[in-house]
Amino acid sequence: MPLHESVQRLLLLGVPLERSLAPAEPVPPSRLAPLVAALAGSYSELNRRAIHFGHRYRSGYWGIYLLSALAVLCAVLPLALGWDGAAHRLHPYAGIWAFSEVVLIGSVSLFYWIGHRRDWQGQWLRARTTAELLWYLPVIAPLLDLEVPSSEPNWYLRIFDPGQHVRTADEIGAHCSRVEPLTRTALAAAWADREFIASYARWTMQILEQQRHYHSAVVIKQHALQHRVHTVNTALFGLTAVGALAHLAVHTLWLSLITTFFPALGASLHGALAQSEAYRLQTTSHRLAEELTGAIERVRDSVAASAAGDYSAVKIAVEAAIALILEEHQDWNLLVRPHRLPLA
């Protein structure tokens, strides 16, 4: 398990994370199944890459913050244990703590150097963006007018302007060009097929429901994480205050350990949580989950209109839903991008 997930799981011990059952796996219309299959391999590879670098980047800054706090602990422990005194029988081993501190500081530097040199954050964002755009290509394919030649290979840019991160996604344009002949054949006269329209709308709603469920889970986890870190930090700084007051009457190096390490640990937890943008992720995901609920309802309502022969309502509803998701993805990029690993 990645470091950042292990730390968060430890922090959330005993916290009930009530989540609804995951929705069923979306089943694409038969006409779109060949397109989904043609893109599946590329999507799986990009998704694997995004997960890999996402874990590395987030574990990197959690590691930097927490190892920094442990380095403070190693610096103070020889004093608290009394090993620094020449008369102490373990004085010859006091250097172990100094060595441990150097190792921890070196690890922090190594996290910083490797993460910056190999651009963990940049590779995560690029792979995640391309994977997400690739995932929704079969959804937007029926919205295209493939009978009209276009000089723009990127399907997203033919339909709407979803942001700069799509404009620079040249790989998406290459995939669009690769599968366009297959798509043109598969979707020939598709909008005259009522069964396709119904299954396309149902599949889109299933995908939107998956996204809604995901963002609802993000809200629950981020809220719980913020509350637990706030509780832990309150306890740490409370104990620090008690230790500082006790130091006025009781002179012991163990109180110095408390008043030194506890604030360092609290600051590290707060810094890692702030860099993860837990609060903004929670509020953004809460808003998007509500908007996706409305988008699902609009797609469902559009099916009734298509039964009367007006399939344009389905196109409008699906296009609006995908635009909503792309807007959220653009916001996520802008939220995460400034938090490069060196800032930790």
N, C-alpha and C positions, 0 to 999 in steps of 0.2 A: 504494500500500500504506500502511495507517495507520502512524503513527509507532511505536507500541508493538510492532507486528509487525516493522517494519523493524529496530528495535533488538534484539529477541529473535533475529531471523534472523542478525543480525551476530554476536551473542554465541554463537550455536550453530553458527557456521561450522566445518565439519570434524567435527561430532558426528553419528555415524550414528544416526538415529532409526528403529529397526526397528519397523515396524508391519505388522500382518496386513492382508490384502486387505479392502477395505470390503465388508460384506454386500450382498446384492442388495436392490433397492428393494422395500419391502413392497407386496404386492398385496392390497387389501381384498376381502372377500367381496362378491359381486354385490349382495346386499341392502343393504350399507352404502355402496356406491359413490355413490349419490345424496347421502347425508349428507356424505361426504368432499368431494364436489364443491361442495356448498352452503356449506361452511365454508372452502374452499380460498382464496378471494379475501381474506377477512378475515385468515386466518392468514398469508398471504404479506405483506400490508401490515404486520401487527404484527411479523412476523419481520424484515422490512426495517428497520423503525423500531428494533427492539431491537439489531440489528447496527450500525446507524448510531450510536446513542447509546452503545453499548458501546465502540465504537472511540474515540469522542470522550472518554469518561470515562477509559479506560485510557491513551490517548495523552496526556491531560491530566496525569495524575500522573507518568508517565514523563518527559514534557517538563519539568515543574516540577523534578524531581530533577536531571535531566541539565543543564538550562540553568543551574541554580544552581552546579553544578560548573564549567561553562564561564565563568560570571561570575567565579569565583575565579581561573581561569586568566588572564582578561583583566586582572584587577587586578594580577597578579604579573608578567606578561610585560614591561611597560615596564622594570621593574627588572632582570629577567634579561637583556634585550636591551641594556640600558645607555642606552635612549632618554631616561631621566629626567635624565641628566646634561646640563647646559647646553652642554657642549663637543661633544656628540655631533651629527654632521651630520643625524641624523634626529630630533633633539629636537623640532623644530616639529610632527612628526607623532605625538608621544607621546599627544596627546589622542585619537587614533583608538581606542586601547585603552580609554581612559576612557569614550569614547562607546559603544564596543561593550559595555562592562560595563553601562552605563545601559540600553542597548537590551535586553540579556539579562534584567536585573532587571525591566524593564518588561514583557517577554514573560512572565516568571513571574507577575507581578501580573495580566496580562491573562488568562492561562490560569485563574488562581484566580477572577478576577471573573466571567468569562464562564461557566466551569463551574459556579460557585455560583449565579449569577443564572438561568441556563437549566436548572439542575438536571439535568445530564447523567446523574449516577448514578441519581437518582430516576426519570427517564424511561426509562432502560435497564432498571431492575428492574421497573417497571410493565409495560412492553411485553413483556419476556421472560417474566414471569409469566403475562400474559394469553395470549401466543402459545403457551406450553407447555400451559396448561389447555385452550385451544381445540384444540390438536393431539390431545389424548387424549379429546376428547368422543366421537368415533365409537367409540373402544375401550370406553368405559364405557356407551354407549347400550344395548347388549344386556343389561347388568346391571340396568337399570331395570324396574320393573313399570309400564309405561305405561298399563295398563288401569285403574289406580287413580288417580283425580284427586289432585293435590297442590298445596298453596298455595305450595310452595317451587319457584321457577323454576330454581334452580341445581342441576343434576344431581349435582354432586359432594356437595353438602350433603344430598342425599336418600340417598346411599349411605354416606358416612362423613364424619368431620370432619377434613379434611386440613390445617387450620391457618388462622391469622388472615388470611394473604395471600389465601386463597380466599374467606373470608367477606366481604372488602372488594372482591372482583372483581365489581362489579355488571354489568360488560360481559358477563361469562360468562353470567349469568342471562338477559340480553337475548338472547344468541345461542341459548341453550337454548330459550327461548320461541319464537323464530323458526323453529327447525327441528324442534320437537317434533311437529307434525302430520305432517310428512314422515317422521319417524323412526317414529312409531306405525304408519303405513301400511306402511313398508318392512319392519318387524320383526314384523308380524302373524304369529303361529304360527311364528316363526323357530326356537324351541327344540324344535319337533317335526320340524325339518328336519335330518337327520344330516349332510347335505352342508354346510349352513351352519355347524353346530357345528365340524366338522373344519376348514373354511376359516377360521372365526373364530379358533380356537386357533392355527392355522398363522400367520395374519396377526399375531396378538398376539406370537407368538414371534419373528417377523421384526422387529417394532418393538423388542422387548426386546433382541434381538441388536444392532440398530443402536445402542441406548443403551450396551450393554456394550462395543461396539467404540469408541464415542466416549470413554467413561471410561478405557478401556485406553490410548488415545492421549494423553489428558490426563496420565495417570500417567507415561508415557514422556517427554513434553515437559517437565513440571514438574520431574521428577527430573534430567533433563539440564540444565535451566536453572539449578537450584540448584547443581549440581556445577560448572558452568562459571563462574557468578558467584563461587562460593567460591574457585575456582582463580584467577580474575582478581584478586579482593580479596587473596588471600594474596600474590600477586606484587606488587600495588601497595603493600601495607603492608610487605612485605619490602624493596622498593626504598626506601620511606620510611625504614625503620630504617637501611639501608645509607647513605642520603644524610645522615641525621642524624649517624651515626658519622663519616662522611667529612668532615662540616663541622667536626669538631674539629681536623682537620689541614689541610684545604683550604678556604679562604674564597672561595667563588664564589657569585654570586647564582643560578646555574643549580641549585645544590644547594638553595637556598631554594625555587625553583620546584618541584623534585621533592617536597620535604617539605611543601609547601603544597597543590599541585594533586592529587597522587596520593591523599592521604587524603580529600580532598573528593570525588574521583571514586569512590573505593571506598565512601564513606558514601552517596553518591547511588545507586549500584547496589544496595547493601544495602537502602536505604530503599524504593526502587521495588519490589524483590523482596518485601520484607516487606509492603508495602501490597497487592501482588497476592495475598498469602496462598498462595504457591506450595507451601509444605510442607503446609498443611492441605488444599489442593485435591488434592495428590497422595495423601495418606492417605485422604481421603474418597472419591476416585474409585477407589482401589484396593479399598477395602471394598465400594463399591457394585458394581464390576465383578464381584466374587466373589458378592455376593448376587443379582445379576441372573442369573448363571450358574445358581444354585440355583432362581431363579424360573422360568427357561426350562425347566428339568428338571421342575418341578412342573406347569407347563402341559402339557408333553409327556405326563407320566404321567396327567394328568386326561383326556386324549383316550381312553386305553384304558378308563377308567371310563365315559366317555360312550358308548362302543360297546356297553356292557352296559345302556344305558338310564339311567345316572345322570349327567345333564348338569350337576347341581349342582356336581360336582367342578371342572368347567371354570370356572364362575362364581366359585367360591371362589379358585381359583388365579389367575385374571385380576385379581380384586379385590385380592388380596394383592400382586400385582406392581405394580399402579397405586398402591396405598397406599405401597409402598416408594419409587417414583419421586417421589411427592408429598412424602414425608417428606424425601427428599434435596433437593428443590427448596426446601423450607422451611428446611432447614439452610443451603443456599447463600445464601438471602436474609439470614439472620441473620449469616452469615459476612461478606458483602460490605457490608451496610448501614452498619455503624459506620465504614467507611473512606470517608467523604465526602471530596470533593476538597479542601476547606479544610484537612483534617488534614495534607495533604502539605506 
